[in-house]
Amino acid sequence: MANRINRAIELLEADQAIYYDGPHTGHVLTYDQGRADAKTWADYINVGMEHGAFDMTGLENYMRGLLDGGPTRSGHRTPTVIVEAPVNGTDGPNVTFNAWQFRQILARGAHGILLCQAESADAVKGFVRACRFPHHKTGTDTLGGGTRGRGSEPTAAPIWGLTQEEYFDRAEPWPLSPTGELLLGVKIESPAGVANADEILAVPGLGFAELGPGDLGLALGYTTLQRRPYPPEMEAARKKVFAGCRRNKLAFLEGATPDKIAASLDEGVRVISGHNPESAKVGRAHQKRTMPV
């Protein structure tokens, strides 16, 4: 029996790595695809709307399909769904102006959001505020009050299997709220983001973060996708972001192949990209994971 709504958070609480599937340029957002994905091998499904279509009707149908195709083999109502939002986290005003996108995504019943191109602490604070209801007060001395308004609970709460009142309580970022079920992350993928990484990663309300080697490499002049070992300036950026994650107790996201997953896990990587079920199989065995897939 599941202990949480959000399987990804339940695993991270147990210091187990989580593995995701789903492309960065969209996802097949249909009811039938949701039914099929309800039994996914992955711990969460990434829906890439940074470069894919901002399709809220599709996302709503997909979430209904996940629900009707569930529960998962681990006993959760649905797999976790995290959406890469098309908002660029470059500065506070830009994020605040585009906060309607976070509200739309969360209203469909998604379990988390990834803010791409995070470049300032003010932008990330605005992101977290936009995902919080204003009656929650933990961390507001640093963040300011939540700006998510009433109106999404009739559509989101049924996906989570909660009453609307329960949803108001549980739709909070973890681990800022220990009982929260929202998993919020940031992608640091520019020289400006790396320069401000210490301040960004200290913002309350985040649960995970990653270095975006594709965009960072492009900004540094590398037109081919860089793989580890990175060029020296990218390795230095990775070291800084990873250290900031450790300092603030955030899960660090990075790709890993089956032959390297054990070393990544031993280093402390806890969110695994790469869309590779074999990496997940090897990694879960290495960590002696007991939660069913």
C-alpha positions as CSV (number, residue, x, y, z in Angstrom):
1,M,0.0,0.0,0.0
2,A,1.4,3.4,-1.0
3,N,2.3,5.8,1.8
4,R,2.0,8.9,-0.5
5,I,0.3,10.2,-3.5
6,N,3.6,11.2,-5.2
7,R,5.7,8.1,-5.7
8,A,8.8,10.1,-6.5
9,I,8.7,11.9,-3.2
10,E,8.1,8.6,-1.3
11,L,11.2,7.2,-2.9
12,L,13.4,10.3,-2.3
13,E,12.4,10.3,1.3
14,A,13.8,6.8,1.5
15,D,17.0,7.9,-0.2
16,Q,16.1,5.9,-3.3
17,A,16.9,7.2,-6.7
18,I,14.0,7.9,-9.1
19,Y,14.1,7.2,-12.8
20,Y,12.0,9.1,-15.4
21,D,10.7,8.5,-18.9
22,G,9.2,11.0,-21.3
23,P,10.8,13.2,-24.0
24,H,11.8,16.8,-23.7
25,T,9.9,17.8,-26.8
26,G,6.4,16.9,-25.8
27,H,4.7,13.7,-25.0
28,V,1.7,11.8,-26.5
29,L,-1.0,13.4,-24.4
30,T,-4.0,11.3,-25.0
31,Y,-6.3,9.3,-22.8
32,D,-5.2,6.0,-24.3
33,Q,-1.5,6.9,-23.8
34,G,-2.3,7.6,-20.2
35,R,-3.9,4.2,-19.7
36,A,-0.8,2.6,-21.2
37,D,1.6,4.7,-19.1
38,A,-0.1,3.8,-15.9
39,K,2.1,0.7,-15.8
40,T,5.3,2.4,-16.8
41,W,8.7,1.1,-15.7
42,A,9.6,4.7,-14.7
43,D,9.1,6.3,-11.3
44,Y,7.8,9.5,-12.9
45,I,6.8,10.7,-16.3
46,N,8.4,13.8,-17.7
47,V,6.1,15.9,-19.9
48,G,8.3,18.3,-22.0
49,M,6.4,21.5,-22.6
50,E,9.4,23.7,-22.7
51,H,9.8,22.7,-26.4
52,G,6.7,20.6,-26.8
53,A,3.1,21.9,-27.2
54,F,1.5,23.7,-24.3
55,D,-1.5,21.3,-24.5
56,M,-3.7,21.5,-21.4
57,T,-6.6,19.6,-23.0
58,G,-4.2,16.8,-23.9
59,L,-2.7,16.9,-20.4
60,E,-6.1,16.6,-18.8
61,N,-7.1,13.7,-20.9
62,Y,-3.7,12.0,-20.3
63,M,-4.1,12.4,-16.5
64,R,-7.6,10.8,-16.7
65,G,-6.1,7.9,-18.7
66,L,-3.4,7.4,-16.0
67,L,-6.1,7.3,-13.4
68,D,-8.3,4.9,-15.2
69,G,-5.3,2.7,-16.1
70,G,-4.1,2.6,-12.5
71,P,-3.3,1.9,-9.8
72,T,0.4,1.4,-10.4
73,R,2.1,-1.8,-9.4
74,S,3.5,0.0,-6.4
75,G,0.0,0.8,-5.2
76,H,0.0,4.5,-6.1
77,R,-3.1,6.0,-7.8
78,T,-1.0,7.1,-10.8
79,P,2.6,7.5,-11.7
80,T,4.1,10.9,-10.8
81,V,3.8,13.4,-13.6
82,I,6.3,16.4,-13.7
83,V,5.9,19.0,-16.4
84,E,8.8,21.0,-17.9
85,A,7.1,24.4,-18.1
86,P,7.8,26.7,-21.1
87,V,8.5,29.7,-18.7
88,N,12.2,30.8,-18.7
89,G,13.3,31.4,-15.1
90,T,15.5,34.3,-16.1
91,D,14.2,37.0,-13.7
92,G,11.4,37.6,-11.2
93,P,9.1,39.8,-13.4
94,N,9.2,37.3,-16.3
95,V,8.2,34.4,-14.0
96,T,5.5,36.4,-12.3
97,F,4.0,37.5,-15.7
98,N,3.9,33.9,-16.9
99,A,2.7,32.3,-13.6
100,W,-0.6,31.5,-15.2
101,Q,1.2,28.5,-16.9
102,F,2.0,26.9,-13.6
103,R,-1.6,27.3,-12.5
104,Q,-2.9,25.7,-15.6
105,I,-0.5,22.7,-15.3
106,L,-1.3,22.1,-11.6
107,A,-5.0,22.4,-12.3
108,R,-4.8,19.3,-14.5
109,G,-3.5,17.3,-11.5
110,A,0.2,17.2,-12.3
111,H,2.5,16.3,-9.3
112,G,5.3,18.7,-10.1
113,I,6.9,21.3,-12.4
114,L,10.5,21.8,-13.6
115,L,11.5,25.5,-14.2
116,C,14.0,25.7,-17.0
117,Q,16.7,28.3,-17.6
118,A,16.7,29.3,-13.9
119,E,19.0,32.3,-13.6
120,S,18.1,34.2,-10.4
121,A,16.8,33.5,-6.9
122,D,14.0,36.1,-7.5
123,A,12.8,34.1,-10.4
124,V,12.8,30.8,-8.5
125,K,11.0,32.5,-5.5
126,G,8.3,33.7,-7.9
127,F,8.0,30.1,-9.3
128,V,7.6,28.6,-5.8
129,R,5.1,31.3,-4.8
130,A,3.0,30.6,-7.9
131,C,2.7,27.0,-7.0
132,R,1.5,27.6,-3.4
133,F,-1.8,28.5,-2.0
134,P,-1.7,31.7,0.1
135,H,-3.0,30.1,3.3
136,H,0.3,28.2,3.8
137,K,2.8,30.2,5.8
138,T,5.9,28.1,6.2
139,G,8.8,29.9,4.5
140,T,6.9,33.0,3.6
141,D,9.4,35.1,5.5
142,T,11.9,34.2,2.7
143,L,9.6,33.6,-0.2
144,G,6.6,35.8,0.3
145,G,3.1,34.6,0.2
146,G,1.7,32.0,-2.3
147,T,-0.2,33.3,-5.3
148,R,-2.0,30.3,-6.5
149,G,-5.7,31.0,-6.3
150,R,-8.8,29.0,-5.7
151,G,-10.4,27.3,-8.7
152,S,-8.1,24.4,-9.7
153,E,-9.1,22.1,-6.9
154,P,-12.2,20.7,-8.6
155,T,-10.1,19.3,-11.4
156,A,-6.9,18.4,-9.6
157,A,-8.2,16.9,-6.4
158,P,-10.0,13.9,-8.1
159,I,-6.8,13.0,-9.9
160,W,-5.1,12.8,-6.5
161,G,-8.0,11.0,-4.9
162,L,-8.6,13.8,-2.3
163,T,-11.4,16.0,-1.3
164,Q,-11.0,19.7,-2.3
165,E,-10.2,20.6,1.3
166,E,-7.5,17.8,1.5
167,Y,-6.0,19.0,-1.8
168,F,-5.6,22.5,-0.4
169,D,-3.6,21.0,2.4
170,R,-1.5,18.5,0.4
171,A,-0.7,20.6,-2.7
172,E,2.4,22.0,-1.1
173,P,6.1,21.8,-2.2
174,W,8.1,19.0,-0.5
175,P,10.2,19.1,1.6
176,L,9.3,22.7,2.6
177,S,6.1,21.0,3.8
178,P,7.0,17.4,5.0
179,T,3.5,16.2,4.0
180,G,3.5,18.1,0.7
181,E,3.0,16.2,-2.5
182,L,4.3,18.7,-5.1
183,L,7.9,18.2,-6.4
184,L,9.4,21.4,-7.8
185,G,12.7,21.5,-9.6
186,V,15.0,23.9,-11.5
187,K,17.3,23.4,-14.4
188,I,20.5,25.6,-14.3
189,E,21.7,25.7,-17.9
190,S,23.3,29.1,-18.6
191,P,26.4,30.9,-17.4
192,A,24.2,33.3,-15.5
193,G,22.4,30.5,-13.8
194,V,25.7,28.9,-12.8
195,A,27.0,32.2,-11.4
196,N,23.8,32.5,-9.2
197,A,23.5,28.8,-8.4
198,D,24.3,29.2,-4.7
199,E,21.4,31.6,-4.2
200,I,19.0,29.7,-6.5
201,L,19.5,26.4,-4.8
202,A,18.9,27.9,-1.4
203,V,15.4,29.0,-2.2
204,P,12.9,27.1,0.0
205,G,10.4,24.9,-1.8
206,L,12.7,23.1,-4.2
207,G,13.0,19.4,-4.2
208,F,15.5,18.7,-7.0
209,A,17.8,20.5,-9.5
210,E,19.9,19.7,-12.5
211,L,22.7,21.1,-14.6
212,G,21.5,21.4,-18.2
213,P,24.5,20.4,-20.2
214,G,22.9,20.9,-23.6
215,D,22.0,24.6,-23.2
216,L,25.0,25.3,-21.1
217,G,27.3,23.8,-23.6
218,L,25.7,25.7,-26.4
219,A,26.1,29.0,-24.5
220,L,29.8,28.1,-24.1
221,G,30.2,27.5,-27.8
222,Y,29.8,23.7,-28.1
223,T,27.3,22.9,-30.8
224,T,27.5,19.1,-30.1
225,L,26.0,17.7,-27.0
226,Q,28.7,17.3,-24.4
227,R,29.0,14.1,-22.3
228,R,31.0,13.5,-19.2
229,P,33.8,14.1,-18.7
230,Y,32.7,17.6,-19.7
231,P,35.1,20.4,-20.7
232,P,36.7,22.0,-17.7
233,E,34.3,24.9,-17.4
234,M,31.3,22.6,-17.5
235,E,32.8,20.2,-15.0
236,A,33.3,23.2,-12.7
237,A,29.6,24.1,-13.2
238,R,28.5,20.6,-12.4
239,K,30.6,20.6,-9.2
240,K,29.0,23.9,-8.1
241,V,25.4,22.8,-8.8
242,F,26.0,19.4,-7.2
243,A,27.5,21.0,-4.1
244,G,24.6,23.4,-3.8
245,C,22.2,20.5,-4.0
246,R,24.0,18.7,-1.2
247,R,24.2,21.8,0.9
248,N,20.4,22.4,0.6
249,K,19.4,18.7,0.6
250,L,18.0,18.7,-2.9
251,A,18.1,15.7,-5.2
252,F,20.5,16.1,-8.0
253,L,19.4,15.1,-11.5
254,E,21.7,13.6,-14.1
255,G,21.8,11.0,-16.8
256,A,23.4,7.6,-16.3
257,T,24.0,4.5,-18.4
258,P,23.7,1.0,-17.1
259,D,27.5,0.6,-16.8
260,K,27.8,3.9,-14.8
261,I,24.6,4.0,-12.8
262,A,26.2,2.4,-9.7
263,A,28.9,5.0,-9.5
264,S,26.4,7.8,-10.0
265,L,24.3,6.5,-7.2
266,D,27.3,6.1,-4.9
267,E,28.3,9.7,-5.7
268,G,24.8,10.9,-4.6
269,V,22.8,11.4,-7.8
270,R,19.2,10.7,-7.0
271,V,17.2,11.7,-10.1
272,I,18.1,9.7,-13.2
273,S,17.4,10.8,-16.8
274,G,18.2,8.9,-19.9
275,H,14.9,7.1,-20.4
276,N,16.7,3.7,-20.0
277,P,14.8,0.9,-18.2
278,E,18.0,-1.1,-18.0
279,S,19.7,1.7,-16.0
280,A,16.8,1.7,-13.7
281,K,17.0,-2.1,-13.3
282,V,20.7,-2.0,-12.4
283,G,20.3,1.0,-10.2
284,R,17.4,-0.4,-8.2
285,A,19.2,-3.6,-7.6
286,H,22.3,-1.7,-6.5
287,Q,20.3,0.2,-3.9
288,K,18.3,-2.9,-2.9
289,R,15.1,-1.2,-3.6
290,T,11.9,-2.9,-2.4
291,M,9.1,-0.8,-3.8
292,P,7.5,-2.6,-6.8
293,V,7.8,-1.1,-10.2
